[in-house]
Amino acid sequence: MKKSERLNHMMMYLNDLDYFNLSDLINKYNISRSTALRDIASLEELGMPIYAEQGRYGRYVILKNRLLSPIIFTIDEVYALYFAMLTLKAYESTPFHLSIEKLNEKFENCLSGEQIKEINKMKKVLKFIRKTILL
């Protein structure tokens, strides 16, 4: 398993836990102690709020007041999510309409100019198809 895949899986695994031991990661991912320590440091750099409790019964604690961990998507996954979001936009009477606008802003803040151009092309095609279907 590549490090990026392992870190992504670890974020999902640890997201539901309040605390964990180094041995939990070592056993679950079949990695060495030094690799587990490096992975914990990488998770902290990615924004996961982890701190160590020292002592005989020491453990790693994940703060409860955390935001959702970042999720890493491929560009095809981003397009798929964006497409799904645009189809929900057609249902303006639902309570999700305001959330979709906020999600749209977040998406566009995270994407490159080229990716935004591709998404704008998708928007135009969807508008055209929607108008054609409605006629």
MODELLER restraints for C-alpha pairs under 7 A, 6 or more apart:
rsr = mdl.restraints
at = mdl.atoms
rsr.add(forms.Gaussian(group=physical.xy_distance, feature=features.Distance(at['CA:7:A'], at['CA:39:A']), mean=6.79, stdev=0.5))
rsr.add(forms.Gaussian(group=physical.xy_distance, feature=features.Distance(at['CA:7:A'], at['CA:43:A']), mean=6.98, stdev=0.5))
rsr.add(forms.Gaussian(group=physical.xy_distance, feature=features.Distance(at['CA:11:A'], at['CA:69:A']), mean=6.90, stdev=0.5))
rsr.add(forms.Gaussian(group=physical.xy_distance, feature=features.Distance(at['CA:18:A'], at['CA:61:A']), mean=6.01, stdev=0.5))
rsr.add(forms.Gaussian(group=physical.xy_distance, feature=features.Distance(at['CA:18:A'], at['CA:62:A']), mean=5.33, stdev=0.5))
rsr.add(forms.Gaussian(group=physical.xy_distance, feature=features.Distance(at['CA:19:A'], at['CA:59:A']), mean=6.73, stdev=0.5))
rsr.add(forms.Gaussian(group=physical.xy_distance, feature=features.Distance(at['CA:19:A'], at['CA:60:A']), mean=5.45, stdev=0.5))
rsr.add(forms.Gaussian(group=physical.xy_distance, feature=features.Distance(at['CA:19:A'], at['CA:61:A']), mean=4.22, stdev=0.5))
rsr.add(forms.Gaussian(group=physical.xy_distance, feature=features.Distance(at['CA:19:A'], at['CA:62:A']), mean=5.67, stdev=0.5))
rsr.add(forms.Gaussian(group=physical.xy_distance, feature=features.Distance(at['CA:20:A'], at['CA:59:A']), mean=5.91, stdev=0.5))
rsr.add(forms.Gaussian(group=physical.xy_distance, feature=features.Distance(at['CA:20:A'], at['CA:60:A']), mean=5.32, stdev=0.5))
rsr.add(forms.Gaussian(group=physical.xy_distance, feature=features.Distance(at['CA:20:A'], at['CA:61:A']), mean=6.58, stdev=0.5))
rsr.add(forms.Gaussian(group=physical.xy_distance, feature=features.Distance(at['CA:21:A'], at['CA:59:A']), mean=4.96, stdev=0.5))
rsr.add(forms.Gaussian(group=physical.xy_distance, feature=features.Distance(at['CA:21:A'], at['CA:60:A']), mean=5.95, stdev=0.5))
rsr.add(forms.Gaussian(group=physical.xy_distance, feature=features.Distance(at['CA:22:A'], at['CA:36:A']), mean=6.86, stdev=0.5))
rsr.add(forms.Gaussian(group=physical.xy_distance, feature=features.Distance(at['CA:25:A'], at['CA:36:A']), mean=6.45, stdev=0.5))
rsr.add(forms.Gaussian(group=physical.xy_distance, feature=features.Distance(at['CA:26:A'], at['CA:32:A']), mean=6.12, stdev=0.5))
rsr.add(forms.Gaussian(group=physical.xy_distance, feature=features.Distance(at['CA:26:A'], at['CA:33:A']), mean=6.46, stdev=0.5))
rsr.add(forms.Gaussian(group=physical.xy_distance, feature=features.Distance(at['CA:26:A'], at['CA:36:A']), mean=6.29, stdev=0.5))
rsr.add(forms.Gaussian(group=physical.xy_distance, feature=features.Distance(at['CA:44:A'], at['CA:50:A']), mean=6.30, stdev=0.5))
rsr.add(forms.Gaussian(group=physical.xy_distance, feature=features.Distance(at['CA:48:A'], at['CA:69:A']), mean=6.47, stdev=0.5))
rsr.add(forms.Gaussian(group=physical.xy_distance, feature=features.Distance(at['CA:49:A'], at['CA:62:A']), mean=5.75, stdev=0.5))
rsr.add(forms.Gaussian(group=physical.xy_distance, feature=features.Distance(at['CA:49:A'], at['CA:63:A']), mean=5.68, stdev=0.5))
rsr.add(forms.Gaussian(group=physical.xy_distance, feature=features.Distance(at['CA:49:A'], at['CA:66:A']), mean=6.62, stdev=0.5))
rsr.add(forms.Gaussian(group=physical.xy_distance, feature=features.Distance(at['CA:50:A'], at['CA:60:A']), mean=6.49, stdev=0.5))
rsr.add(forms.Gaussian(group=physical.xy_distance, feature=features.Distance(at['CA:50:A'], at['CA:61:A']), mean=5.61, stdev=0.5))
rsr.add(forms.Gaussian(group=physical.xy_distance, feature=features.Distance(at['CA:50:A'], at['CA:62:A']), mean=4.64, stdev=0.5))
rsr.add(forms.Gaussian(group=physical.xy_distance, feature=features.Distance(at['CA:50:A'], at['CA:63:A']), mean=6.47, stdev=0.5))
rsr.add(forms.Gaussian(group=physical.xy_distance, feature=features.Distance(at['CA:51:A'], at['CA:60:A']), mean=5.65, stdev=0.5))
rsr.add(forms.Gaussian(group=physical.xy_distance, feature=features.Distance(at['CA:51:A'], at['CA:61:A']), mean=5.44, stdev=0.5))
rsr.add(forms.Gaussian(group=physical.xy_distance, feature=features.Distance(at['CA:51:A'], at['CA:62:A']), mean=6.68, stdev=0.5))
rsr.add(forms.Gaussian(group=physical.xy_distance, feature=features.Distance(at['CA:52:A'], at['CA:59:A']), mean=5.89, stdev=0.5))
rsr.add(forms.Gaussian(group=physical.xy_distance, feature=features.Distance(at['CA:52:A'], at['CA:60:A']), mean=4.46, stdev=0.5))
rsr.add(forms.Gaussian(group=physical.xy_distance, feature=features.Distance(at['CA:52:A'], at['CA:61:A']), mean=6.18, stdev=0.5))
rsr.add(forms.Gaussian(group=physical.xy_distance, feature=features.Distance(at['CA:53:A'], at['CA:59:A']), mean=5.33, stdev=0.5))
rsr.add(forms.Gaussian(group=physical.xy_distance, feature=features.Distance(at['CA:53:A'], at['CA:60:A']), mean=6.08, stdev=0.5))
rsr.add(forms.Gaussian(group=physical.xy_distance, feature=features.Distance(at['CA:85:A'], at['CA:100:A']), mean=6.61, stdev=0.5))
rsr.add(forms.Gaussian(group=physical.xy_distance, feature=features.Distance(at['CA:89:A'], at['CA:97:A']), mean=6.20, stdev=0.5))
rsr.add(forms.Gaussian(group=physical.xy_distance, feature=features.Distance(at['CA:89:A'], at['CA:100:A']), mean=6.90, stdev=0.5))
rsr.add(forms.Gaussian(group=physical.xy_distance, feature=features.Distance(at['CA:108:A'], at['CA:116:A']), mean=6.54, stdev=0.5))
